[in-house]
Amino acid sequence: MPNIKLTIEYDGTDFAGWQRQKNGRSVQEEIERALAQITQKSVTLVGAGRTDAGVHARGQTANFKTDSQLSPLDYFRALNGLLPDDIAVTEAVEVGDDFSARYSAVSRAYKYTILRRPSALMRRYSWQLSYDFNINLMREAASVIRSTSDFQAFCKVEAEVDHYRCRIDEAEWHEEEDGTLILSIRANRFLHGMVRALVGTMVDVGRGYTTIGDFCWIIESKDRRHAGQAAPPQGLCLISVHY
Amino acid sequence: MPNIKLTIEYDGTDFAGWQRQKNGRSVQEEIERALAQITQKSVTLVGAGRTDAGVHARGQTANFKTDSQLSPLDYFRALNGLLPDDIAVTEAVEVGDDFSARYSAVSRAYKYTILRRPSALMRRYSWQLSYDFNINLMREAASVIRSTSDFQAFCKVEAEVDHYRCRIDEAEWHEEEDGTLILSIRANRFLHGMVRALVGTMVDVGRGYTTIGDFCWIIESKDRRHAGQAAPPQGLCLISVHY
């Protein structure tokens, strides 16, 4: 049975998240509905990462198995014709039978964008903060994250997981010419709410509300209540998934 | 009486254009209403360029005179606090009494973005075209534009103007890594609908529907009916106004 891998871009603004759910519009459901229309059969889509409500994706990946004999290019064209315009399929390829977008993934990369000036064009895709930061302190916090392995302090409490260990491959703040700050973070896995909790806490460090010592203590406490407020979803984007 | 110059960014998606009008929401009206609230007086805003419905701006400029004694920083803060989030004031400065955002402007710069892949995140800010172009032909058309001075063939017929002469300072297509095409065009003035008519006609050249010879003939005909269809507004952005 052919196994098709999709790369998907979406504007998370009007979605309740990636995952199918009882109340609210989800990306998974929209694509599954379009696939059912194309194949005339019920299709289950396995996504690499469950992005939250309001979070965007430039390179989400997902796969589905089907006995329909359409080519990847057929799926690419038919999906882009049928999907609402806040979802786009940027690639469709056939993959091996044992490929799973979720379990075969080696790492996921996210970006978080903080804008430091008023903007009408970036408001849907950034967190706009006008106060001053010490970017060097935020970079120090990022270097602490790079040598951290247990992220329980940055995980939503209701999350059902076996353990809280993540291998961080990249965690770096870049500052653009106009002062925009972008966190690039890549890891083998991310816990629920982890990037937004990390960004909120690093912003507290940049503002001087939390010292680097406190930041290390928060990590060691393994208690979500000690970390900062979650940064808002619209600044977050799933950039790519690596296999 | 202090004369205040504003630099303004807006997302044109939900506007009927810059200019105040009877039916439809305009950027000018929203800002004038906010200024009236701040100064408790009626304020008239003079804009540098009248962008059409759906066209965006990163650096529109406008000025107003007022006997209110607020500082430019006060206006900056109060406007960004009061304005809807699809308008942002990015700068407010006091200028000389004879400054007019419209009549003092030396040139205006626009960008037009053509995306050649499906995208959910750029759909509000680009024209998405999946067919093939010859970018070299489009560059040739741009070089013809650089040595053209009469643009009547690219002007909406109802426009009330004395003459159709424009001095083109820049007209250049850039191709980005992912195939995105961006026209950067700067001129002392633009006629109504001019950039979108030029882009539509240059796309016809890139697709091979219109030869460079035909393109020159269209210009010489001075007849809007000979030029191509107007490119859609969402790909167009007023980048800056120079004084």
Interface residues (C-beta under 8 A of the other chain):
Chain A: E9 Y10 D11 H56 R58 N80 D85 D86 I87 A88 V89 T90 R117 P118 S119 A120 L121 R123 Y125
Chain B: E9 Y10 D11 H56 R58 N80 D85 D86 I87 A88 V89 T90 R117 P118 S119 A120 L121 R123 Y125
